[in-house]
């Protein structure tokens, strides 16, 4: 049985292909349209680029697909086969030439639950939290598939309140959980008790009125309440109040979700639980949730909306796939060489992989910013070791080089760190339990100097888990770099320009490198540097 899952009609379009319940390929549409987070409504009513990439990776044709499952994101709890959104998708798919295939839709929240269920075979429950569509739901895995669904009343009011608070604080209300999570940087949840008076969990439902939440925010801001929406304000007290209110809301939201998870477990407090949905793409929220639950849940591999394609394709199969997210396009050395020659670029080809890694480690130790393009492209919007920008965090200028000159984000924006697996337990205050999740983890004092550029105000790093299953070459580099320099991890950002999707092809990588402040590109076994003489000097 070959099932093609697609998602993202309005934005975040993606496709995934499963064969007999096992995901074999997946890709995002923006990798091919080169417009970040594009929806397939803007690409002809079908994510053609992503679908073609999935089929090519599996050596299949569209005519080989038995079923197409489209994610219906119209509203939580609405039967997908009755919604206008579902009918529009089916019509678009038929026009794409697959009228003979079985067409059906799946609710977005169920797709999130399916993907979370794939993370571990023994999950008892799955909790889904989403702002698009608004939902907070528990799926009992002991029921058939992930269909034992219980929606928590009040989820729509929670999202409405978060959107109202986002607008009041001057941030984007489209994805309020993510906006508030980002705004919370640099502040502690000092007003959590005040937020809790507006956001209440009574044991069975959420009780929240947006007006109450806004009133609580104005009350704690006091005389500065009128300036909360001014994101550019130079008033230090206004800035602090905005961040602290956002941090307090995020912490309280994590508390609510933890209550829901504990209630689902009931008399089985040790029952394994999974979590999925876009809310779990937010590092501050994940960090607070892990602290409250005590035992780390199993996180969906790609909690962002792109990941719904995985849940649509694989259904509720536990442990679908081999744990690797390297599910996208891959390029041979011949294809890479053809691109580099066509671009008239000077390069060095290094057939000895260990020698190439040693040269890369030396460049990183010298403070160079290195683009890393290896193997099949990992699925999702986060850097996962296959299309990355790497930098040594012990370098004093690393934060300026990446945030100011490359990413064009505020200087204090957290820099994700990929940690050498052998060093995680030694350097971090808590165990790195999942290769997929992104959380903030405190660094032990003896390791802080070597990770100085990536530390935040709490002496923590934003841990970007890396798995040997989907990024074995990066794991080799991390271990070698530690052995050579004593630096236990590397800053890892997406190989992309500001506001651009992640580089997919060799040509995308070349364009990104030569239009930015990146010093070198390692693409397959080819090494390129902007400094021609230094490239040759290192060729030894």
Secondary structure by P-SEA (a helix, b strand, c coil): cbbbbbcccccccbbbbbccccccccccccccccccccccccccccaaaaaaaaaaaaccccccccbbbbbbcccccccccccaaaaaaaaaaaaacccccccccccaaaaaaaaaaaccccccbbbbbbcccccccccccccccccccccccaaaaaaaaaaaaaaaacccccaaaaaaaaacccccccaaaaaaaaccccccbbbbbaaaaaaaaaaaaccccccccccccccaaaaaaaaaaaaaaaaaaaaaaaaaaaaaaccccccbbbbbccccccaaaaaaaaaaacccccccccccccaaaaaaaaccccccccccccccccccaaaaaaaaaaabbbbbbbccaaaaaaaaaaaaaabbbbbbbccccccccccccccbbbbccccccccccccccccccccccbbbbbccccccccccccccccccbbbbbbbccccccccccccccccccccccccccccaaaaaaaaaaaaacccccccccccccccccccccaaaaaaaaaaccccccccccbbbbccaaaaaaacc
